Amino acid sequence: MLSIVIPAYNEARNLGEGSLAKASEYLSGLGCPYELIVVDDGSEDETAELVSEFAETHPSIRLIRQKHRGKAYAVAGGVNAAAGRYVLFMDMDLSTSLEHLSDAVKELDAGADIVIGSREAPGAVRIGAPWARRWMGKAFNLLVRLLLLPGLDDTQCGFKAFRAEVAKELFGSLVVFGQPNREVRGPRVTAFDVELLVTARKRGNRIAQIPVTWRHVDTRRVRPAAESYRMLREVLSVWLNKVRGRYNLDHRTP
């Protein structure tokens, strides 16, 4: 019924703190068939080895190994391999509480095509977020709402669920993040979520937001200034492609 996709790039620290074991234990307690797909995004540490070792005693865990191409391609690889009726992707650090898995499934059962976790919706809780990061996030979300996605308060929370057929169609329709695969260097935080949701709205998919409890997990892999500049360029690229009609259903690439 449920496929959970977790992209992983140099996640040995979180794995060592038991994140995969916690996720597996929680999913087993839901009482429904599931698979947990970890997509190793060309990690340079022992991430793949740790996941493989854990999967030997947990048959619901699957490991997919890919070249390092960034989170968008890692998630897409997991979505395309998913066998569940519903597909959800989340981060290895479990920054969004696992308890929201059941909330997402309820929304999908009620007819939503996509469910996105929101750290800004009424009832949401943030724990330990540095003020500078939080205000940078607010500024980014404001820009996204003004240019592309009015009404969606938090496009970047790494917790999103889909009907499987919707997820596969959307990831196969991306323009900015659907370019020919290319390897990248270092951590790769991107705005692929924005393009995903813009494409979904153009297709008339029903998007539901749920408030989440989110805990800041410190990492040295993210460089806020550099990542913010890159994501701004990506948002503007999505906007330009939207203006050009690249996300319209009747668009045909020459």
N, C-alpha and C positions, 0 to 999 in steps of 0.2 A: 504493500500500500504506500509506503513512504520511503523515499530516497533522500538521504542527507549528503550533501556534497561539501567537503571541507578542502579548500585550496591550501597548500602548505609550501612555504619557502623558508628554509632554515628554521624549523619549528622544534628543534631538539629540546630547547628549554621548556616550552609549554608541554611537550610530550613527557619530559622528565618530571613535570609537576602533576602528571596524571590527567591531563585534559581529555585524552582519547578514552581513557578508562571511565571517566565521569560521564562523558557523552554516551558511551556504550551502555553503562549501567542505567542511565535515565531512559534511554530508548527502549531497553528491555522491559522496563517497568510500565511502558505505555500500553502493553498488551496487544499490539498490532504488528504484523510483519513489517520489517524494515531492512534497509541496507545502508551502510555508512561508507561512502566512497571518499577516500583521501586521495587528492591529486597532488603528487609531488611535483612542484614547479622547478625542477632542476636544482634542488637544494645542494648546497656545498658542505653541509654538515651531515650528521647521521640520521636525518629525518626519515628517509625512505627505509633504512634498516630497522629503525625503531617501530615504524608502522607495520612493516612486514613481520617482525617478530611478534607483535601484539596480535596480528591477524591470524597467526598460526593456531591460536587457542580461542579465537572469536570468529566463527564462520560468517558472520554478518558484515564483517569489515572487508573492504576491497581497497587495494592500492593500485593506482594508475601512475606511471612515471612518464613525465614529459620533459622536453627541453625547457629551459627557463625563458618564458615569453610573457610573464606577468599574470596578474590575478584574473583578468578577463578571460584569457585563453585557458587557464587552469580550471576555472569554473565551467567554461563551455565544454571542456573535455569531460568533466564529470556529468554534466547535464546530458550530453549526448550518449553517455554510457549507462545512464540511469534506467532502471526497469520499473520504478514505482509509478503509481497513479499520480502522486504528488511529489514534487521535487523542491527541496529547500536547501539553500546554501547559507553557511555561517562560517565564522572564523575559528581557527584552532584555539585561540586564547579564551574562548567562551566568554567574551566580554558582554554579550547579551545573554541574559539568564535562559537556561534550558527550559524553564517552565513555560516560556512563550511558544514552544513547539506545539503544544496542545491548543493554544489560542489561535495559532496560524491554521491548524487543521480545521478547527471549527469554522473559521471564516471561509475556507475553501469548500467545506461541506455545505455552507450556506449559499454558495453560488459565486464567490469571488474567483477571478481568474488569477490574480496576483495579490499577495499579502506582503506588505513591507513593514518592518519594525521602525518605529519612530521614537527618537529621543526627545522630540519637541512636542509631541501630542499631549493633550491633557491627561494626567495620570502617569506620565513617564517619569523615571527616576534616573538621574546621573550620579555616579559615585566616583569621586576622586579625579574629575576632569580638570586639568590645568586651565586657568581662566583664559590664557592666550589662545590655546587650542580651541576652546569653546567658542570664543568670539570670532576666530577665523572660520570656524564651521558655520556659525550663524551668517557671516557675510557671504560665504559661498552659497549657502542655501537660499539666501535672499536673491542673489544673482540668478540662480537656477530658476527660482519661481518667476522672476521678472521676465526672463528670456524664453523659458521653455516649459516649465511645469507648474503653473499656478495651482495652488491648493495642496501641494505636497510639501510638507514641512521639513522632511529629512530624507533626502535621496541616498545618503552615503552610509547609513547604518548597514553593516554587513550581515543582515538577517532578512532574507527574502524567501518567500515560498510561492510556488506556481503549480497550476495544473500542468502535468508533464507535457502534453501536446503544445501548450502555450509556450512553455519554456524553450522547447526545442525549436519552435518556429521563430521566436524572438532572437535567440542566439544565432540562428542561421540567417537573420535579416539585418544584422548590424553592418554599418558602413565604416565608421571610424575604427571600430574594434573588430571589423570583419576582414581587414586587409590580410594579404598573404602572410603566413606565419613567419616571424622573424625573432631571433634570439635577442634578449636584452641583457643589461648588466645591472647587478644590484637589486635591492627591493624595488617593487614597481607598484605604487599606489596610483590608481587611475580613476577617471570619472566614467567608467563603462556603465555604471548603474544609471547614470543620467541618460545615456543613449538607449539603454534597455527600456527605460520607462517612457521615453519619447516615442519609441517604436511601438510600445504597447498602447499608448493613447491613440496613435494614428490608426491602430487596428481595432479600436473600440473595446479593448480588454477592460474588464472591471477591476479596479485597483482599490484594495482596502488597506487602511493604516491601523496598526495596533500600537498602543503605548508600550514601551519596554523598559525594563530595568537594565541599565547599562553601566558596566564598571570599567573605568579606565585602566588599561594594562600598559605599563611603561615599556617602551622599546626604543633602542638606539638605531633601529633600522630605518625609521621614518625621519626624513629631513623636512620639517614643515615648510620652510621657505621655498625650497626647490620643488617639492611636491605640489604646493599651492600654485606656483607658476605654471607647471606642467598641466595641472588639472584645469586651470583657467584657459589655456590654449585648447585643451580638448573640448571644453564646454562651448567655446566659440566655434570650433570646428563642427560640433553637432548642430549648433544654431544655424551655421551657414548651410549645412546639408539639408536642414529642415526647410529653410527659405527656398532652396533649390528644388524642393519636392522629392528628395531622395528617400524619404520615409513613407511616401504615399503608396498605397496598395497597388496603384496602377503604374508605378514607376518601373521602367525597364532600363537596366544598365546597357549602354550602347556596346 
